């Protein structure tokens, strides 16, 4: 019997962890964000105020590259921010995973 099977037979907790990791892996793949959709949405709704490409240009608000460069920022924080109403930005009609897609596009600029 292989060492892997022996561990699984002796420890039900190890089996539970293995099953959980297998399930988590498939959930992660299913929840992968659509960066191309995030780019398209950003081009439509964000370019009036934000530079959405790494190329420098003067903009009214922080560039996406500058947002992504912040050490404390995460895709989850950006997506949450986009879903909340805020006075400094127009309320964009986000559907489904749009906020996560835009956040993934922004975080893709992290160096």
C-alpha positions as CSV (number, residue, x, y, z in Angstrom):
1,X,0.0,0.0,0.0
2,X,1.4,3.4,-0.9
3,X,2.3,5.8,1.9
4,X,-0.5,8.2,0.7
5,X,-3.2,5.5,1.1
6,X,-1.8,4.4,4.4
7,X,-2.1,8.0,5.8
8,X,-5.6,8.3,4.4
9,X,-6.6,5.0,6.1
10,X,-5.2,5.9,9.4
11,X,-6.4,9.5,9.6
12,X,-10.0,10.4,8.6
13,X,-9.0,14.1,9.1
14,X,-6.3,13.8,6.5
15,X,-8.9,12.4,4.1
16,X,-11.2,15.3,4.9
17,X,-8.4,17.8,4.2
18,X,-7.6,16.1,0.9
19,X,-11.2,16.2,-0.2
20,X,-11.5,19.8,0.9
21,X,-8.4,20.8,-1.1
22,X,-9.7,19.0,-4.1
23,X,-13.1,20.8,-3.9
24,X,-11.5,24.1,-3.2
25,X,-9.3,23.8,-6.2
26,X,-12.3,23.2,-8.5
27,X,-14.2,26.1,-6.9
28,X,-11.2,28.4,-7.4
29,X,-11.0,27.4,-11.1
30,X,-14.8,28.1,-11.5
31,X,-14.5,31.4,-9.8
32,X,-11.6,32.7,-11.9
33,X,-12.3,36.2,-13.0
34,X,-12.6,37.4,-16.6
35,X,-9.8,39.9,-17.0
36,X,-10.8,40.6,-20.6
37,X,-14.3,41.6,-19.5
38,X,-12.7,43.8,-16.8
39,X,-10.7,45.5,-19.4
40,X,-13.7,46.1,-21.7
41,X,-15.8,47.4,-18.8
42,X,-12.9,49.7,-17.7
43,X,-12.6,51.1,-21.3
44,X,-16.3,51.8,-21.3
45,X,-16.8,53.3,-17.9
46,X,-13.5,54.3,-16.3
47,X,-11.3,56.0,-18.9
48,X,-12.9,59.4,-18.6
49,X,-11.2,59.8,-15.2
50,X,-8.6,56.9,-14.8
51,X,-5.6,55.9,-16.9
52,X,-6.4,52.2,-17.3
53,X,-3.2,51.2,-19.0
54,X,0.3,51.2,-17.5
55,X,1.3,54.0,-20.0
56,X,1.5,57.3,-18.2
57,X,-1.1,59.9,-19.0
58,X,-2.6,62.8,-17.0
59,X,-5.9,61.7,-15.4
60,X,-8.4,63.2,-13.0
61,X,-8.2,60.2,-10.7
62,X,-5.5,57.7,-9.7
63,X,-4.4,55.4,-12.5
64,X,-5.2,51.7,-12.3
65,X,-1.5,51.0,-12.1
66,X,-1.1,53.3,-9.0
67,X,-4.1,51.6,-7.4
68,X,-2.7,48.1,-8.0
69,X,0.7,49.2,-6.7
70,X,-0.6,49.9,-3.2
71,X,0.7,47.3,-0.8
72,X,-2.6,47.1,1.2
73,X,-4.9,46.8,-1.8
74,X,-6.6,43.5,-2.9
75,X,-9.0,42.5,-5.6
76,X,-11.6,41.9,-2.9
77,X,-11.2,45.4,-1.6
78,X,-11.5,46.9,-5.1
79,X,-14.6,44.8,-6.0
80,X,-16.3,45.8,-2.7
81,X,-15.5,49.5,-3.3
82,X,-17.0,49.3,-6.8
83,X,-20.3,47.8,-5.5
84,X,-20.9,50.6,-2.9
85,X,-22.3,53.9,-3.9
86,X,-19.7,56.7,-3.5
87,X,-19.9,60.4,-4.1
88,X,-16.5,60.7,-6.0
89,X,-17.5,58.3,-8.8
90,X,-20.6,57.7,-10.9
91,X,-22.6,54.7,-9.9
92,X,-21.9,52.3,-12.8
93,X,-24.5,49.5,-13.5
94,X,-22.4,46.5,-12.5
95,X,-23.9,43.1,-13.0
96,X,-22.9,39.6,-11.9
97,X,-19.1,39.4,-11.6
98,X,-18.4,42.8,-13.3
99,X,-16.8,44.2,-10.1
100,X,-14.6,41.2,-9.7
101,X,-13.6,41.3,-13.4
102,X,-12.7,45.0,-13.1
103,X,-10.7,44.3,-9.9
104,X,-8.9,41.4,-11.6
105,X,-8.0,43.7,-14.5
106,X,-6.7,46.4,-12.1
107,X,-4.7,43.9,-10.0
108,X,-3.2,42.5,-13.2
109,X,-1.1,45.7,-13.3
110,X,0.6,45.0,-10.0
111,X,4.3,44.8,-10.5
